């Protein structure tokens, strides 16, 4: 009687059965359970490469069996939806064992647990160890100076070589990569990750797979997610310590004893993660318990630092777990979405020292990303220090503090309010202020431009209110700040006497009300020329578009002859108003009536 062979899913995916047929080591009849086919089909429908690989292997087995005269058939019922959903818990494996037992067949498997259970139940089983020396051809594209490799179907291989902040994209091959070559590399890499002790499949979706394999972080895409197969593999080329950074004793002392909410910011490829690794190792050497939160886990840290990913797909769950573990410091790489900032904030407020890695083109951008995600008054408690990395060096360090003061550029005592002050750490010079102005939260630069005075953001905002104030005395007043507490008001010559008043009584009262010195100068009666515009609602904003050629220009907005406000046109040629503001409602109403005017 010929031998009957029932293979399970693991041996099919492993590709071992077709190899045994080609070697001539298979005799008898191969029976493929429908459970195996359906499990592989389900994996393929979820975009998992193992599903596609298994289906191709069944096709190969059938072709080889026909050629070698070996019996081949599919047998059994199809699994239910519930059984497929329970596959991860071993339900399909149990059904395959039952079939082998009922048929008196030998179970072929590459799954150690499956083999142990089969032997315990008295089922004839043949276990095959997974091949441990699978090739990893992707590694051949790297040399000692390669930071990342970029491969795409139909394109030549390319690599970034150098050090963070000092790299170049180079062509590393003349031949364009074919579809077959790309899929060979993808399958080989996934197989290597599955059998390697250093391999982790971090994400596997329909057309996208992310793997961490030793020091390599590998992102692979294919249709339908991308139009063609693509592989991006990244590897750290430098492991440094804090000693490698030009750091003052003052900054080192702050990181050691004061900073507990740190944002490490910078553009991609400039060394944010490298600095964060060095900082994590520094805290570890200081006797602190350090953990990381990463998706994928690609920080190159020592064995004493445990690396966590998203627990059950959620960083919030990871944060909840870490609050129970109570590390002294946690590195969160990378903080991008609102949920990430909320988890970062919760852990910081619970007393965990936090180091967050944030993409930003300027140091202040890292703090701005907290606005709207964290209550304004809590920002300094969540983030007290920003370290900005450029070209693998510390380019800027800010400290963030909460104070109650009159914002820069204002003088009235009753304008005092809570202000978040962002200062340059080394010399304590204020750089930005964050506070509420009306319904808006504003980030205002307070430094002066080199070589001359620069109008601050506060003064630009104050101009709007001052224009409303002086309109009771004259049409179309023009306001300019001569200093923080001195303005010049240009009005029609006929209106000067009215604003000065008898014996200067009016102007004295105005200066007392505003807390500003006021100089009055005459100007011509001619209105500014009208400018073409369009108005549209976009998200939570009302946009007045006047064209990019007007970028940086100051314009006045009118409803017929009634002045509404003055504004500076943005870089994209647009003026943006919050939809909920009164001015936005006035603009929309005037635009519908055809009475809105933009003058410059």
C-alpha positions in Angstrom: 0.0 0.0 0.0 1.5 3.3 -1.0 2.2 6.0 1.5 -0.3 8.9 1.9 1.2 12.3 2.7 -0.9 15.2 4.1 1.1 18.5 4.2 0.1 21.3 6.5 0.3 25.0 5.7 3.8 25.5 7.2 5.5 22.9 4.9 3.7 24.4 1.9 4.9 27.9 2.6 8.4 26.6 3.3 8.6 25.2 -0.2 10.1 22.0 1.2 7.7 19.5 -0.5 8.5 20.5 -4.1 12.2 20.3 -3.2 11.7 16.7 -1.9 9.8 15.7 -5.1 12.6 17.0 -7.3 15.1 15.0 -5.2 13.0 11.9 -5.6 12.3 11.5 -1.9 8.5 11.4 -2.3 6.6 8.2 -3.0 2.9 7.5 -2.8 0.1 10.0 -2.9 0.1 13.7 -1.9 -3.3 14.9 -0.4 -3.7 18.7 -0.1 -6.4 19.5 2.5 -8.9 22.2 1.4 -8.1 23.7 4.8 -4.6 24.5 3.6 -5.8 26.0 0.3 -8.4 28.3 2.1 -5.9 29.5 4.7 -3.4 30.4 2.0 -6.1 32.1 0.0 -7.2 34.1 3.0 -3.6 35.2 3.6 -3.2 36.3 0.0 -6.4 38.3 0.2 -5.0 40.1 3.2 -1.9 41.0 1.1 0.4 38.6 2.9 3.3 37.4 0.9 3.1 34.0 2.6 -0.3 33.4 1.0 1.0 34.1 -2.5 4.1 32.0 -1.9 2.0 29.0 -0.7 -0.4 29.2 -3.6 2.6 29.2 -6.0 4.1 26.2 -4.2 0.9 24.2 -4.6 1.0 24.9 -8.3 4.6 23.7 -8.4 3.8 20.5 -6.4 1.0 19.6 -8.8 3.1 20.1 -11.9 6.0 18.1 -10.4 3.7 15.3 -9.2 2.2 14.9 -12.7 5.7 14.8 -14.2 7.0 12.2 -11.7 3.8 10.1 -11.7 3.0 10.8 -8.1 -0.6 10.8 -6.9 -2.0 14.2 -6.2 -5.5 15.3 -5.0 -7.3 17.9 -3.0 -9.6 16.6 -0.2 -11.8 17.6 2.6 -14.4 20.2 3.3 -13.8 23.9 3.2 -13.3 25.6 6.6 -16.0 27.9 8.0 -15.4 31.6 8.4 -15.1 31.1 12.2 -12.4 28.4 11.6 -10.4 30.7 9.3 -10.6 33.5 11.9 -9.4 31.1 14.6 -6.4 30.0 12.4 -4.0 32.0 14.5 -5.1 30.0 17.6 -4.3 26.7 15.9 -7.8 25.7 14.6 -6.8 25.0 11.0 -3.7 23.0 12.3 -6.1 20.9 14.4 -8.4 20.2 11.4 -5.3 19.1 9.3 -4.2 16.8 12.0 -7.6 15.2 12.2 -7.6 14.6 8.4 -4.2 12.9 8.6 -5.4 10.7 11.5 -8.6 9.7 9.7 -6.8 8.8 6.5 -4.0 7.0 8.2 -1.6 9.4 6.4 1.8 10.8 7.4 1.6 14.5 8.4 4.3 16.6 6.8 5.0 19.8 8.8 7.7 22.5 9.4 5.9 23.6 12.5 7.5 22.3 15.8 4.3 22.7 17.8 2.2 21.0 15.2 4.6 18.1 15.2 4.6 17.8 19.0 0.8 17.7 19.2 0.6 15.2 16.4 3.1 12.8 18.1 1.2 13.2 21.4 -2.0 12.1 19.6 -0.2 9.1 18.0 -0.4 10.5 14.5 2.4 9.5 12.1 4.4 12.8 11.5 7.5 13.8 9.7 8.9 17.1 10.8 11.2 19.2 8.7 13.3 22.0 10.2 13.1 25.3 8.5 16.1 26.2 6.4 18.4 28.5 8.5 20.8 29.7 5.8 18.4 31.4 3.5 20.1 34.0 1.3 19.7 37.7 2.1 20.7 39.2 -1.2 19.5 42.7 -0.2 22.5 42.9 2.1 24.8 42.8 -1.0 23.6 46.3 -2.0 25.1 47.8 1.2 28.7 48.8 1.9 30.2 50.5 5.0 29.0 53.9 3.9 25.5 53.0 2.8 22.7 54.5 4.8 19.8 53.3 2.7 19.1 51.3 -0.5 16.2 52.2 -2.8 15.1 49.6 -5.3 12.1 49.8 -7.7 10.8 47.7 -10.5 11.8 49.3 -13.8 14.4 51.5 -12.3 18.2 51.1 -11.6 19.3 50.4 -8.0 20.2 53.5 -5.9 21.7 54.1 -2.5 22.3 57.0 -0.1 25.9 57.0 1.0 27.6 59.0 3.6 26.7 60.1 7.1 23.5 61.8 8.5 23.3 65.3 7.0 26.2 64.6 4.6 25.0 62.0 2.1 24.4 61.7 -1.6 22.1 59.6 -3.6 24.1 57.4 -6.0 23.3 54.9 -8.7 24.7 51.5 -7.7 23.8 49.5 -10.7 23.3 50.0 -14.5 20.6 47.4 -15.1 17.0 48.1 -14.4 15.3 45.8 -11.9 12.8 43.5 -13.3 9.5 42.4 -11.7 10.8 38.9 -11.2 13.9 40.2 -9.5 12.0 42.5 -7.2 9.5 39.7 -6.1 12.5 37.3 -5.6 14.1 39.9 -3.2 10.7 40.5 -1.4 10.0 36.7 -0.9 13.6 36.0 0.1 13.6 38.9 2.7 10.3 37.8 4.2 11.5 34.3 4.5 14.8 35.4 6.1 12.9 37.5 8.6 10.6 34.6 9.5 13.4 32.2 10.3 16.0 34.6 11.8 16.1 35.2 15.5 16.8 38.8 14.6 13.8 39.1 12.2 10.5 40.7 13.0 7.6 41.3 10.6 6.4 44.7 12.0 3.5 45.2 9.5 1.9 43.2 6.8 -1.0 44.8 4.9 -2.4 44.5 1.4 0.6 45.5 -0.7 2.8 46.7 2.1 5.2 44.9 4.4 7.7 46.4 7.0 10.4 44.2 8.4 13.1 44.7 11.0 16.0 42.3 10.3 19.0 42.8 12.5 20.1 46.4 11.9 18.0 46.7 8.7 14.6 48.4 8.5 13.0 47.2 5.3 9.8 48.7 3.8 8.4 46.7 0.8 5.5 47.7 -1.4 3.7 46.2 -4.4 0.3 46.6 -6.1 -2.3 47.5 -5.2 -0.6 49.8 -2.6 2.1 51.0 -5.1 1.9 50.9 -8.9 5.1 48.7 -9.0 7.2 46.7 -6.6 9.6 48.8 -4.4 12.0 48.1 -1.6 13.5 50.7 0.7 16.1 49.3 3.2 17.6 51.6 5.9 20.6 50.8 8.1 22.3 53.0 10.7 25.9 53.8 9.7 27.0 55.6 12.9 26.6 54.7 16.5 27.6 57.6 18.7 27.6 58.7 22.3 26.8 62.2 23.8 30.6 62.7 24.0 30.6 62.9 20.1 28.4 66.0 20.2 29.7 69.5 20.9 27.7 70.0 24.1 28.3 72.6 26.8 28.5 71.6 30.4 25.3 73.7 31.0 23.3 71.6 28.4 24.7 68.3 29.7 23.6 69.3 33.2 20.1 70.2 32.0 19.7 66.8 30.2 21.0 65.1 33.3 19.1 66.8 36.1 16.3 69.0 34.7 15.0 68.0 31.3 12.2 65.4 31.5 10.0 66.3 28.5 12.4 66.4 25.5 11.5 66.7 21.8 14.4 65.8 19.4 13.5 67.6 16.2 15.0 67.8 12.7 14.5 67.0 9.0 14.6 63.4 7.8 18.1 62.0 7.5 19.8 64.6 9.7 20.4 62.3 12.7 17.4 62.7 15.1 17.3 59.0 15.9 21.0 58.7 16.2 21.0 61.5 18.9 18.1 59.9 20.6 19.9 56.6 20.8 22.9 58.3 22.3 20.7 60.1 24.8 19.0 56.8 25.8 22.4 55.1 26.3 23.5 58.1 28.4 20.5 57.7 30.7 21.1 54.0 30.9 24.7 54.6 32.0 23.4 56.9 34.7 21.6 54.0 36.2 18.1 54.8 34.8 15.6 52.3 33.5 15.1 53.1 29.8 12.5 51.7 27.3 11.5 52.6 23.8 8.3 52.9 21.9 8.8 52.3 18.1 6.9 51.2 15.1 9.0 49.7 13.5 11.6 48.9 16.1 14.7 50.2 14.5 16.7 52.1 17.1 20.2 50.6 17.6 20.3 50.4 21.4 22.0 48.0 23.9 20.4 44.8 25.3 19.5 46.6 28.6 17.0 48.8 26.8 13.8 47.0 25.9 12.2 48.0 22.7 8.4 47.9 22.5 6.2 48.4 19.4 2.4 49.0 19.2 0.6 46.6 21.5 -2.3 45.1 19.6 -1.7 47.7 16.9 -2.0 50.7 19.4 0.6 52.9 20.9 -2.0 53.9 23.5 -1.9 50.2 24.7 1.9 50.3 24.8 1.7 53.5 26.9 -0.7 51.9 29.3 1.6 48.9 29.7 4.7 51.2 30.3 2.8 53.2 32.9 2.7 49.9 34.9 6.3 49.1 34.2 7.3 52.6 35.3 10.6 53.3 33.4 12.6 56.4 34.3 12.8 57.4 30.6 11.1 56.3 27.4 12.1 57.1 23.9 9.1 57.6 21.6 10.2 57.2 18.0 8.4 58.8 16.1 5.7 61.2 17.4 3.5 62.2 14.4 -0.2 61.7 14.8 -2.5 63.4 17.4 -2.8 60.0 19.2 1.0 59.9 19.5 1.1 63.3 21.1 -1.7 62.4 23.5 0.2 59.2 24.6 3.4 61.2 24.9 1.5 63.8 27.0 -0.2 61.2 29.3 3.1 59.4 30.0 4.9 62.7 30.7 2.1 63.9 33.1 2.3 60.5 34.9 5.9 61.3 35.7 7.8 59.3 33.1 10.7 61.1 31.5 10.0 61.3 27.8 12.2 61.7 24.7 10.1 62.2 21.5 11.5 62.1 18.0 9.6 64.6 15.8 10.0 65.6 12.1 10.4 69.4 11.9 12.1 71.9 9.6 12.7 74.4 12.4 13.1 74.0 16.2 9.9 75.9 17.0 7.9 73.7 14.7 8.2 70.9 17.2 6.4 73.0 19.9 3.8 74.2 17.4 2.8 70.6 16.8 1.7 70.4 20.4 -0.8 73.3 20.0 -4.3 72.0 19.8 -3.2 68.6 20.9 -2.2 69.6 24.5 -3.8 72.3 26.6 -1.8 75.5 26.2 -0.9 75.8 29.9 0.3 72.2 30.0 2.8 72.5 27.1 5.8 73.4 29.4 5.0 70.4 31.6 4.8 68.0 28.6 7.8 69.5 26.8 10.4 71.5 28.6 13.3 71.2 26.2 13.7 71.0 22.4 16.9 69.8 20.8 17.1 70.6 17.1 19.4 68.4 15.0 20.9 69.6 11.7 23.6 67.8 9.8 24.1 65.3 12.7 24.9 68.2 15.1 23.0 70.0 17.8 22.0 73.2 15.9 19.7 74.7 18.5 18.3 74.1 22.0 15.2 75.8 23.3 13.8 75.7 26.8 10.0 76.2 27.3 8.6 78.0 30.4 5.2 79.3 31.4 4.9 82.8 32.8 2.3 85.5 33.3 3.3 88.8 31.6 2.3 91.4 29.1 3.1 89.8 25.7 6.0 91.4 23.8 5.0 94.6 22.0 2.0 95.3 24.3 2.2 97.8 27.1 -1.1 97.9 29.0 -1.0 96.2 32.4 -4.4 94.7 31.9 -3.2 92.8 28.8 -1.1 90.5 31.0 -1.9 86.8 30.5 -0.3 83.4 30.7 2.4 83.3 28.1 4.6 80.3 27.1 8.1 81.6 26.5 10.4 79.8 24.2 14.0 80.8 24.9 17.4 79.9 23.5 18.9 77.7 26.2 22.5 78.8 26.1 21.9 82.6 26.5 18.3 82.6 27.9 17.3 85.0 25.1 13.5 84.9 24.3 12.8 83.7 20.7 9.0 83.1 20.6 5.9 83.6 22.7 2.8 81.6 22.6 -0.5 82.9 24.0 -4.2 83.4 23.2 -5.2 86.5 21.3 -9.0 86.7 21.0 -10.1 83.3 19.9 -6.7 82.4 18.4 -3.6 80.8 19.8 -0.6 82.6 18.3 3.1 81.9 18.1 4.9 85.2 17.9 8.6 85.7 17.2 10.1 88.2 19.6 13.6 88.5 18.3 14.7 91.5 16.1 16.1 91.1 12.6 19.8 91.7 12.2 20.7 95.1 11.0 17.3 96.8 11.7 14.1 96.7 13.6 11.5 94.1 12.5 7.8 94.4 13.2 6.8 91.7 15.6 3.8 89.4 15.1 2.2 91.0 18.1 2.4 94.4 16.5 0.9 93.0 13.3 -2.0 91.7 15.3 -2.3 94.9 17.3 -2.6 96.9 14.0 -6.0 95.4 13.3 -7.4 96.6 16.7 -5.7 100.0 16.3 -7.2 100.5 12.9 -10.7 99.9 14.4 -9.9 102.3 17.2 -8.7 105.3 15.0 -11.5 104.8 12.5 -13.8 106.7 14.9 -11.6 109.8 14.2 -10.7 109.4 10.6 -11.3 107.3 7.5 -8.6 104.8 6.4 -6.0 105.4 9.1 -2.6 103.9 8.5 -0.7 102.6 11.5 3.1 102.0 11.8 5.0 101.0 14.9 8.1 103.2 15.5 9.0 101.2 18.6 7.3 98.8 21.0 5.4 101.6 22.6 5.3 104.3 20.0 3.1 104.4 16.9 2.6 106.7 14.0 -0.9 107.3 12.7 -1.3 108.7 9.1 -4.7 110.3 8.4 -6.1 112.9 6.0 -4.8 116.3 6.8 -8.4 117.6 7.4 -8.8 115.0 10.2 -5.7 115.9 12.2 -7.3 118.7 14.2 -10.1 116.4 15.3 -7.8 113.7 16.5 -5.5 116.1 18.3 -8.3 118.1 20.0 -8.3 121.5 21.6 -4.9 122.0 23.4 -4.0 118.4 22.6 -6.7 117.0 25.0 -7.9 114.2 22.6 -4.4 112.9 21.8 -3.5 112.9 25.5 -6.6 110.8 26.3 -5.9 108.4 23.4 -2.3 107.8 24.6 -3.6 107.1 28.1 -6.2 104.7 26.8 -3.8 102.8 24.5 -0.7 103.0 26.7 1.2 104.1 23.6 2.9 107.3 22.4 1.1 108.5 19.3 2.5 110.6 16.5 0.0 111.9 13.9 1.1 112.6 10.4 -0.9 113.7 7.3 -1.4 111.6 4.2 -3.2 112.0 0.9 -6.9 111.4 0.5 -6.5 108.9 -2.3 -7.6 105.4 -1.4 -5.4 102.4 -2.1 -6.0 100.9 -5.5 -8.4 97.9 -5.7 -7.1 94.4 -6.2 -8.8 91.4 -7.8 -9.6 88.6 -5.4 -11.6 85.4 -4.9 -13.2 84.1 -1.7 -13.7 80.4 -0.8 -14.4 78.3 2.3 -11.7 75.7 2.9 -12.0 73.4 6.0 -12.2 75.6 9.1 -11.0 78.7 7.2 -12.3 81.4 4.9 -9.6 82.2 2.3 -9.2 85.5 0.4 -6.9 84.7 -2.6 -5.2 87.7 -4.3 -2.4 85.9 -6.2 1.2 84.9 -5.4 2.5 88.1 -6.9 1.0 89.9 -3.9 2.9 87.7 -1.4 4.2 89.8 1.5 2.1 92.9 0.6 -0.1 94.6 3.1 -3.7 95.0 2.0 -6.8 96.6 3.5 -10.2 94.8 3.4 -13.4 96.8 3.1 -17.1 96.2 3.0 -18.0 99.0 0.6 -16.3 102.0 2.3 -16.3 100.4 5.7 -12.8 99.3 6.8 -12.8 95.7 8.1 -9.1 94.9 8.8 -5.6 95.0 7.4 -3.5 91.9 6.6 -0.2 90.7 5.2 -0.6 88.4 2.2 0.9 85.0 2.8 3.5 83.2 0.7 0.8 81.4 -1.3 -1.0 84.7 -2.1 -3.8 84.0 0.4 -5.2 85.6 3.5 -6.7 83.1 5.9 -9.4 83.7 8.6 -10.8 81.3 11.1 -14.4 80.4 10.0 -15.8 80.9 13.5 -14.5 84.5 13.8 -16.8 87.6 13.3 -14.5 88.9 10.6 -14.9 85.7 8.5 -18.7 86.2 8.7 -18.4 89.8 7.6 -16.1 88.8 4.7 -18.5 86.1 3.4 -21.5 88.4 3.7 -19.7 91.2 1.8 -18.5 88.7 -0.9 -22.1 87.5 -1.4 -23.3 91.1 -1.8 -20.4 92.0 -4.1 -19.4 94.8 -1.7 -16.1 93.3 -0.6 -13.0 95.3 -1.6 -9.3 94.5 -1.3 -7.0 97.5 -1.6 -3.3 97.8 -1.7 
